Amino acid sequence: MSDAQRAIFSESWHRVAGQRLKLRPSVAIRRQTYRGERWHVAQDGFTNEFFRFRSEAYDFIARLDGTRTVEEIWLGCVQRTPETAPGQGEVVALLAQLYKANLLMSDTPADTARLFARHEKRRRQELAAQLFGIFFLRIRLLDPDRWLSRTWPSLGWLATRSAVAAWGVLLLAGLATVAGQWDRAMDQSQAVLAPGNLLLLYAAFAMAKLIHEFGHAFAVKAFGGEVHAMGVTLLVFTPVPYVDATAAWAFPERWKRVVVGAAGMIPELAYASLAAFVWAWTAPGTLNSLAYNTMVVASVSTLVFNLNPLLRFDGYYILSDLTGTPNLQARSSRQWLHLWERHALKVNTLESPARTPAEAAGLTVFGVSSYVYRMVVTVSIILFVADRYFGLGLLAAVLTIAGAFVLPAVKAFKYLGNEPRIERSRKRAWALAGGGMAAVLAFLALVPMPYHFRAPGVVRAAGSADVYAPVAGWVRELKTPSDTTVAGARELVRLESPELGLQLAAARAELAQVEARERQMLASLAAGIEPMRLRRQAAEAAVARLEADEAALAVGAPVAGRWVALRTEDWAGMHVARGTRLGEIVGSETEWEFFAVVGQEDASALFGAAKEGAEVRFPGSSGRDAAVTEWRVVPGRQEQLPSPALGWQAQGPVRTREDDSRGLRADQPFFLVVGRIPAAGVDAGEGPLLWQGRVGTMRFARPWTPLLLQWARDFRQLLQTRYQI
């Protein structure tokens, strides 16, 4: 039998040819248009189930009235439109989908029992899907349709042009308010996930999502639809409201479906703008924190998640309607199945859901991107939950693995063993599937691959040193102008401290008094000699310390090099605390050093990578790497960062302690690696690559290792580092 004949005839045809089927009485069919092509949507008003299909399939489905057999209806379609009539394989697949959606029935008494059996099976499947999708459990609570119908007439003004214009003005005003206080907004973002803020964060999130869901619901009512389900979704074990707005799928006008999809974000963004005004006009406190949380969750999280088409939220359905590609996720899965059967198994009975090569490529890419992105989001959520509740995170991980890998594997085995379409190519299918899996496992477990780890750091010229204020005082004079080459010990800045002078005078007076008392004790009271001697030694130490501080008011250069001061125009009469960074001495620029911060999780790999070499990469300089000729580890664990540019306060990658105003003390101890970079070996064809204080990443090479071993090692390291197991 030729490929064309296989596309028309099906080996499973005998299973359905003699049946007399019809759509359930509660099913209504509506027309829709995508890219100029007519589609139809079957909606069951009783179960609120939907099924979308093309006009060619409608020619067959519309004649399912229970009076004629499936074969009679199909032959009639072939006679009327032989070029577009569906083949037997397509009819079998179509009936299977209608059957699974519980939209078909027959007049036989046995079918009634099968109808309830299908309904119960579907409920069990939905329950299993919720169980394995533990982060998105949905619980239905009530039917809000009557209340929405009574309420919407009083809110109809929201659908006017004036309301749309006011919404735009409100949104722009909110954005301008946040932009005008951007630094304050970024500073406050550090405390969003603080334990004391979690209750306010949840309150803001729940209210924003309630407004979001009612936006969908009222949009459906505005276009004449019905909303019969409302409840809560346990989003990462956190209850948030939801409304079932799937009635919009049956709207024939595309723009109405798009409006319903965006109707949740529209009022939510307006709510975020109002919260921005409250945040900007209130002082720090509970109301200010609540307004800030509302502003964040009702804007950033809405745009990141709801508008993302790779997740089945609003953006997914909006993209489907705007591009005219319905059922994106199901059709992308079907497209991959078509590619497998057509090119791997050489079976052509399953038609591609795409009509053009561009659409086929889009469905193929979307299927992979959506799956990968869902896995990334799921893993991120599992880690987030496990960090706080390890038991729940472990349970979620087990269920996710079962739902994402075990169940698909079971379905794949059933497909390979029972699918009628591949009956003639079943042995080939088993061989390809088994061989492909073995090849993938062999590649992952046996083939060595590059293995690296990375550490952030900062570039400094060799011999450089920071200059700090050794004592608190007022800047009296900048002795050496900035950008001057200096020798070691040259005076750079002169400080003055009247308080220090008074303390020194008092300490000297105290020392003189103690010495006089000690001489008195020598002459009159022998028992008091030893206590007075100890007191004299303490007074001498205090005087020596204050005299050293007085001498340190003349801040000298610790090494030779080029003196670079910070913001000297503001120094006149400025008070500086002890330890304030005044500037730095830049050493020789013919030899550079890179100070890398290596976390404890990479400590074992650090010493194993000593003979494998390293290189430094910088953001914005793609393809221009600086080779590290040698590097060494500073003995002992460190806490002081080599530059504040690496800390969180400067938007750097290393978390710093909250009580450190300078942003130099890391939250966790680390190992400091110093690598040497000869300037002569750096390509300067596109401008300088190295300059003082530039932040980059040091890439350490490790022995080549198979990917499976790399992943296993990284996983064990994750468990040890984050969960101490």
Residue pairs with C-beta under 8 A, 6 or more apart in sequence:
1 9
3 348
4 348
6 89
6 347
6 348
6 349
7 87
7 89
7 348
7 349
7 351
8 87
8 88
8 89
9 87
9 88
9 89
10 87
10 88
10 89
10 91
10 92
10 349
10 420
10 421
11 420
11 421
11 423
11 424
12 89
12 92
12 420
12 421
13 71
13 88
13 91
13 92
15 92
16 70
16 91
16 92
16 95
17 69
17 70
17 71
18 69
18 70
18 71
19 69
19 70
19 106
20 66
20 67
20 68
20 69
20 70
20 106
20 107
21 64
21 66
21 70
21 95
21 104
21 105
21 106
22 64
22 65
22 66
22 104
22 105
22 106
22 107
23 42
23 61
23 64
23 98
23 103
23 104
23 105
24 44
24 46
24 102
24 103
24 104
24 105
26 44
26 45
26 46
26 47
27 42
27 43
27 44
27 45
27 103
28 42
28 43
28 45
28 250
29 40
29 41
29 42
29 43
29 58
29 61
29 62
30 40
30 41
30 43
30 250
30 252
31 38
31 39
31 40
31 41
31 252
32 38
32 39
32 40
32 41
32 52
32 251
32 252
32 254
32 326
33 39
33 252
33 254
34 254
34 324
34 325
34 326
35 324
37 54
37 55
37 324
37 355
38 54
38 55
39 52
39 53
39 54
39 55
39 326
40 52
40 53
40 54
40 55
40 57
40 58
40 61
41 50
41 51
41 52
41 249
41 250
42 50
42 51
42 52
42 53
42 61
42 98
42 101
42 103
43 49
43 50
43 247
43 249
43 250
44 50
44 101
44 102
44 103
47 102
47 119
48 228
48 229
48 244
48 246
48 247
49 101
49 102
49 103
50 101
50 246
50 249
50 250
51 97
51 98
51 101
51 103
52 249
52 326
52 327
53 61
53 94
56 81
56 84
56 85
56 86
57 86
57 90
57 94
59 77
59 80
59 81
59 85
60 73
60 74
60 77
60 85
60 86
60 91
60 94
61 94
61 98
63 73
63 76
63 77
64 73
64 104
66 106
66 107
70 91
70 95
74 85
74 86
74 88
74 91
77 85
77 86
78 85
86 94
87 349
87 351
89 349
89 350
89 351
89 421
90 351
92 420
93 350
95 104
98 104
99 118
100 118
100 122
102 115
102 118
102 119
102 122
105 111
105 112
105 115
129 403
130 136
130 137
130 138
131 399
132 399
132 400
132 402
132 403
132 407
133 403
134 395
134 396
134 399
134 400
135 234
135 235
135 236
135 237
135 378
135 381
135 396
136 233
136 234
136 235
137 233
137 234
138 231
138 232
138 233
138 234
138 242
139 231
139 232
139 233
139 234
140 229
140 230
140 231
140 244
141 230
141 231
141 232
142 230
142 231
143 228
143 229
143 230
144 217
144 227
144 228
144 230
144 243
145 226
145 227
145 228
148 217
148 218
148 221
148 227
149 221
151 218
152 218
152 221
152 222
155 218
156 222
157 163
158 218
159 222
167 266
167 269
167 270
170 270
170 273
170 274
171 269
171 270
171 273
173 273
173 277
174 272
174 273
174 274
174 276
174 277
174 295
175 273
177 273
177 276
177 277
177 280
178 185
178 276
178 280
178 295
180 280
181 280
185 292
188 292
189 296
190 648
191 197
192 201
192 292
192 293
192 296
193 201
197 289
197 293
200 286
200 289
200 290
200 293
201 293
201 297
202 238
203 290
203 293
204 275
204 290
204 293
204 294
204 296
204 297
204 298
205 238
205 240
205 293
205 297
205 301
206 239
206 240
206 241
207 271
207 294
208 268
208 271
208 272
208 294
208 297
208 298
208 302
209 240
209 241
209 242
210 241
211 267
211 268
211 271
211 298
212 264
212 265
212 267
212 268
212 302
212 306
213 230
213 241
213 242
213 243
213 264
214 243
214 267
215 263
215 264
215 265
215 266
215 267
215 268
216 243
216 245
216 260
216 263
216 264
217 227
217 230
217 243
217 245
218 263
219 245
219 248
219 259
219 260
219 263
220 226
220 227
220 245
220 247
220 248
220 260
221 227
223 248
223 251
223 256
223 259
223 260
225 245
225 247
225 248
225 250
225 251
225 260
226 247
227 243
227 244
227 245
227 247
228 244
229 243
229 244
230 241
230 242
230 243
230 244
231 241
231 242
232 239
232 240
232 241
232 242
233 239
233 240
233 241
233 242
236 381
236 384
236 385
237 385
237 392
245 260
248 256
248 257
248 260
248 261
249 257
251 257
251 260
254 321
254 322
254 324
257 317
257 321
258 318
258 321
258 322
261 314
261 315
261 317
261 318
261 321
262 314
262 318
264 306
264 314
265 302
265 303
265 306
265 307
265 314
268 298
268 299
268 302
269 298
269 299
269 302
271 294
271 298
272 294
272 295
272 298
272 299
272 302
275 291
275 292
275 294
275 295
275 298
276 291
276 295
278 287
278 288
278 291
279 288
279 291
279 292
279 295
282 288
282 291
305 311
305 313
306 313
306 314
306 315
307 313
307 314
307 315
307 318
308 315
308 316
308 373
309 315
309 316
309 318
309 319
309 328
310 316
310 366
310 369
310 370
310 373
310 374
311 370
311 373
311 374
311 377
312 329
316 328
316 329
319 325
319 328
320 326
320 327
320 328
325 331
325 359
325 362
325 363
327 353
328 363
328 366
329 366
329 367
329 370
331 353
331 354
331 363
332 363
332 364
332 366
332 367
332 370
333 367
334 350
334 353
335 352
335 353
335 354
335 360
335 363
335 364
335 367
336 364
336 367
337 350
338 350
338 351
338 352
338 353
339 364
341 347
341 348
341 349
341 350
341 421
341 422
342 348
342 350
342 352
344 428
344 429
344 432
345 422
345 425
345 428
345 429
345 432
346 425
346 428
347 421
347 422
347 424
347 425
349 421
350 421
352 360
353 363
354 360
354 362
354 363
375 404
378 400
378 404
381 396
382 393
382 396
382 397
382 400
383 393
383 722
385 392
385 393
385 396
386 392
386 393
386 394
386 396
386 397
386 722
386 723
387 393
387 722
390 723
412 433
415 422
416 422
416 426
416 429
416 430
416 433
417 426
422 429
441 708
443 707
444 706
444 707
444 708
445 706
445 708
445 709
446 706
447 706
447 707
448 704
448 705
448 706
449 704
449 705
449 706
449 707
449 710
450 701
450 704
451 701
451 702
451 703
451 704
451 705
451 710
452 699
452 700
452 701
452 702
453 602
453 605
453 606
453 609
453 699
453 700
453 702
454 697
454 698
454 699
454 700
455 596
455 597
455 598
455 599
455 602
455 673
455 697
455 698
455 700
456 596
456 597
456 646
456 652
456 653
456 654
456 695
456 696
456 697
456 698
457 594
457 595
457 596
457 597
457 616
457 642
457 646
457 673
457 695
457 696
457 697
457 698
458 594
458 595
458 642
458 643
458 645
458 646
458 693
458 694
458 695
458 696
459 592
459 593
459 594
459 616
459 677
459 690
459 691
459 692
459 693
459 694
459 695
459 696
460 586
460 587
460 592
460 593
460 594
460 595
460 642
460 643
460 692
460 693
461 561
461 586
461 587
461 588
461 589
461 591
461 592
461 593
461 692
462 587
462 588
462 590
462 591
462 592
462 593
462 676
463 559
463 560
463 561
463 587
463 588
464 559
464 561
464 584
464 585
464 586
464 587
464 593
464 692
465 558
465 559
465 561
465 584
465 585
465 587
466 581
466 583
466 584
466 585
467 492
467 493
467 555
467 557
467 558
467 563
467 581
467 582
467 583
467 584
467 585
468 579
468 580
468 581
468 582
469 493
469 495
469 555
469 576
469 577
469 578
469 579
469 580
469 582
470 549
470 552
470 555
470 578
471 495
471 497
471 500
471 549
471 552
471 553
471 578
472 497
472 575
472 576
472 577
472 578
473 495
473 496
473 497
473 500
473 553
473 575
473 576
474 495
474 496
474 497
474 573
474 574
474 575
474 576
475 493
475 494
475 495
475 571
475 572
475 573
475 574
475 575
475 576
476 494
476 495
476 496
477 493
477 494
478 492
478 493
478 494
478 565
478 568
478 571
479 491
479 492
479 493
479 494
479 554
480 486
480 490
480 491
480 492
480 493
480 557
480 563
481 565
481 568
482 563
482 564
482 565
482 568
482 583
483 562
483 563
483 564
484 562
484 563
485 561
485 562
485 563
486 492
486 557
486 560
486 561
486 562
486 563
486 585
487 557
487 560
488 556
488 557
488 558
488 559
488 560
489 556
489 557
490 556
490 557
491 554
491 555
491 556
491 557
492 555
492 556
492 557
492 563
492 565
492 582
492 583
493 555
493 565
493 571
493 582
494 553
494 554
494 555
495 553
495 554
495 555
495 576
496 553
497 549
497 550
497 553
500 546
500 549
500 550
500 553
501 550
503 546
504 543
504 546
504 547
504 550
507 539
507 542
507 543
507 546
508 543
510 539
510 542
511 536
511 539
511 540
511 542
511 543
514 532
514 535
514 536
514 539
515 536
517 532
517 535
518 529
518 532
518 533
518 535
518 536
521 528
521 529
521 532
522 529
555 582
557 563
557 585
558 585
559 585
559 587
560 585
560 587
561 585
561 586
561 587
561 588
562 585
562 586
563 583
563 585
563 586
564 583
564 584
564 585
564 586
564 692
565 571
565 582
565 583
566 581
566 582
566 583
576 582
579 662
581 644
581 662
584 692
586 692
589 679
590 678
590 679
590 680
591 676
591 677
591 678
591 679
592 626
592 676
592 677
592 678
592 679
592 690
593 674
593 675
593 676
593 677
594 616
594 626
594 628
594 631
594 674
594 675
594 677
594 696
594 698
595 642
595 643
595 672
595 673
595 674
596 631
596 672
596 673
596 674
596 675
596 698
597 641
597 642
597 646
597 654
597 666
597 670
597 671
597 672
598 606
598 670
598 671
598 672
598 673
599 668
599 670
600 637
600 668
600 669
600 670
600 671
600 721
601 717
601 720
601 721
602 700
603 671
605 700
605 702
606 633
606 671
606 673
606 700
607 633
608 702
608 703
609 700
609 701
609 702
612 700
612 701
612 702
612 703
613 627
613 628
613 701
614 628
614 631
614 675
614 698
614 699
614 700
614 701
615 625
615 626
615 627
615 628
615 698
615 699
616 625
616 626
616 628
616 675
616 677
616 696
616 697
616 698
616 699
617 625
617 626
617 696
617 697
617 699
618 624
618 626
618 689
618 694
618 695
618 696
618 697
619 695
619 696
621 686
621 689
624 683
624 686
624 689
625 699
626 677
626 681
626 682
626 689
626 690
626 696
627 677
627 681
628 675
628 676
628 677
628 698
629 676
629 677
629 678
629 681
630 675
630 676
631 673
631 674
631 675
631 676
631 698
632 673
632 674
633 671
633 672
633 673
634 671
634 672
634 673
634 674
637 669
637 670
637 671
638 666
638 669
638 670
638 671
638 672
639 665
639 666
639 669
639 670
640 664
640 665
640 666
641 647
641 654
641 656
641 663
641 664
641 665
641 666
642 672
643 693
643 695
644 650
644 652
644 662
644 663
644 664
645 652
645 693
645 695
646 652
646 653
646 654
646 695
647 654
647 655
647 656
647 663
647 664
647 666
648 654
648 655
648 656
648 663
649 656
649 663
650 663
652 695
654 666
654 667
654 670
655 666
655 667
655 668
656 663
656 664
656 665
656 666
656 667
657 665
657 666
657 667
673 698
675 698
677 690
679 690
682 689
682 690
683 689
705 713
719 725
